[in-house]
């Protein structure tokens, strides 16, 4: 029997984000998911090293890679539409849940449980629930980074998105100090020239 899960997931590269925005550079779901995975991994390490947590950074990275996988089926619905009102939001969540179930059915029975908790973001304890919260924070940070990059060449188009995304990130940082650390120590470097980033004497 053929199982189609990974062939389906490989199509993330065809899903474009920011559909309603005029972007200087298009971003696909694969690129975004990789960035979310890296940031989520870093946030968990920050939590473990600086705040005494016991988070599974590797699982967070995996959750980041798959966090938007349902969009292969649903497409990337623009935020103003998705959160237009509670009925649309709730209905879309149900559609996403059905898409996840459909993807899980593409796996053999012995592998399915290993992916189920990741795709469904099912937490077994408070630490894991916090880990998934950091993945959501990483998702917002990735969106904020995209806005920052676009504003360098296309300020009007992304200025409002930048402000609303920054406000959401700041709100999340109130309960997740790891996000505050990333905002303070890592975010300022985005948009710098490569020569500046690689210049060890720059400090």
C-alpha positions, 0 to 999 in steps of 0.5 A: 500500500502506498502512503501519501503523507510525505508527498503531500507535505512536500507540497508546502512549497507551493503554498504562498503566504501573504496573499493579499499583500504586495510583497517584494519577495514571495514567501512560501509555507516551507520557508516560513515553517523552517524559520518557525522551527528554528525560532521555536527551538531557540525559544525553548533553549532560552527557557531551559537555560535562563528560566529553569524550564524543562522544554523539549526543544527538538519537539518544538522544532518539529512542531514548528515544521508542521504547525501550518501543514493543514494549509496544504488542504485549506490554503493560507487564509488571510488573517483579516478574513480568518479572524473577521468574526468568531463564527468564521474563526471557529468554522475555520478551526474546524476545517483545519482540524478536519484537514489534519485528520485527513493528513494523518490518515495518509500515514501507516498505523504504526507511525500515525501516533508519533505525528498525531500529538504534533499535528494536533498540538496535544499537550501531555503536561503543562510544560508541553503546553507551554512549549506549544505556546512558544511555537505560536510565539515563533510563528508570530515572530516569523511574521514580524520578521517578514514585515520588517524585511518588506518594510525596507522596500515596501513600507506602506504595504506592510506598515499596518501589518507590522504594527498589529503583529508587533502588538501581538508579539508584545502581548505574548511576551508578557507571559512568555519571557523567552519571546522578550529575550528574542525581541531584545537580543536577536530581532535587531540584527534582522535586515542588517547587511551580511558584511555587518552580520559577519563582522566579528569586530562590529561590536 
